[in-house]
Amino acid sequence: MLKSLIAVSVLLSASGAALAASAVNNDSDPRTLIVTEGSSKRELTLGPGETVEFCPNGCFVTMPNGDLEALTGAETIEISGGVARVK
């Protein structure tokens, strides 16, 4: 029984991580996204060529140009030419 509970717990943890949103910075300059999850707000700075995963349970993201997007956690944000696009 305990082994079954541990196995289910591991599977749920792994599936949650797989649903995280990701952001990739294709620019040669660092870019910053502002991520709001619940009442918590933080800056997420991506270096040139960097890719990060974040927002596994949905969030709001303020893009470099000030646009606000709601994410469910399955999207990819691509930044190129200073412009962020949700895919």
DOTORZA-615650 format. One line per field, with one value per residue (C-alpha): chain; x, y, z; residue in three letters. Coordinates in steps of 0.02 Angstrom, whole numbers, always signed. Layout:
BEGIN
kette = (A; ...)
u = (X; ...)
v = (Y; ...)
w = (Z; ...)
rest = (ala; ...)
***
This chain:
BEGIN
kette = (A; A; A; A; A; A; A; A; A; A; A; A; A; A; A; A; A; A; A; A; A; A; A; A; A; A; A; A; A; A; A; A; A; A; A; A; A; A; A; A; A; A; A; A; A; A; A; A; A; A; A; A; A; A; A; A; A; A; A; A; A; A; A; A; A; A; A; A; A; A; A; A; A; A; A; A; A; A; A; A; A; A; A; A; A; A; A)
u = (+0; +138; +231; +73; +51; +232; +216; +60; +144; +295; +185; +84; +242; +317; +159; +146; +323; +288; +147; +253; +257; +425; +508; +652; +752; +815; +887; +1067; +1013; +935; +745; +633; +459; +355; +268; +116; +59; -81; -28; +158; +245; +425; +541; +606; +760; +816; +993; +1032; +986; +919; +765; +673; +521; +403; +219; +166; -7; -53; -6; -8; +146; +188; +290; +439; +326; +198; +67; -15; -50; -138; -49; -118; +55; +68; +125; +294; +343; +469; +560; +638; +679; +619; +445; +370; +245; +145; +142)
v = (+0; +122; +83; +121; +289; +334; +285; +391; +537; +526; +517; +669; +767; +723; +766; +935; +981; +930; +1057; +1209; +1355; +1396; +1553; +1566; +1723; +1723; +1899; +1946; +2054; +1998; +2014; +2021; +1950; +1991; +1835; +1847; +1687; +1716; +1865; +1837; +1942; +1915; +1965; +1827; +1883; +1777; +1794; +1788; +1616; +1558; +1448; +1429; +1335; +1421; +1439; +1256; +1301; +1450; +1632; +1804; +1867; +2047; +2046; +2160; +2280; +2290; +2170; +2056; +1874; +1738; +1569; +1399; +1321; +1235; +1382; +1435; +1618; +1660; +1826; +1890; +2068; +2128; +2060; +1914; +1796; +1658; +1495)
w = (+0; +47; -115; -214; -128; -161; -344; -366; -280; -395; -550; -497; -460; -628; -725; -640; -691; -871; -882; -837; -957; -1034; -1099; -1221; -1255; -1434; -1416; -1383; -1234; -1069; -1060; -906; -881; -728; -665; -549; -465; -340; -236; -271; -404; -461; -601; -712; -808; -955; -1020; -1206; -1275; -1107; -1086; -919; -857; -737; -693; -670; -605; -712; -690; -768; -860; -903; -1063; -1098; -1195; -1052; -1122; -993; -1036; -936; -945; -899; -884; -1053; -1161; -1229; -1234; -1369; -1358; -1519; -1569; -1399; -1433; -1337; -1418; -1335; -1432)
rest = (met; leu; lys; ser; leu; ile; ala; val; ser; val; leu; leu; ser; ala; ser; gly; ala; ala; leu; ala; ala; ser; ala; val; asn; asn; asp; ser; asp; pro; arg; thr; leu; ile; val; thr; glu; gly; ser; ser; lys; arg; glu; leu; thr; leu; gly; pro; gly; glu; thr; val; glu; phe; cys; pro; asn; gly; cys; phe; val; thr; met; pro; asn; gly; asp; leu; glu; ala; leu; thr; gly; ala; glu; thr; ile; glu; ile; ser; gly; gly; val; ala; arg; val; lys)
***
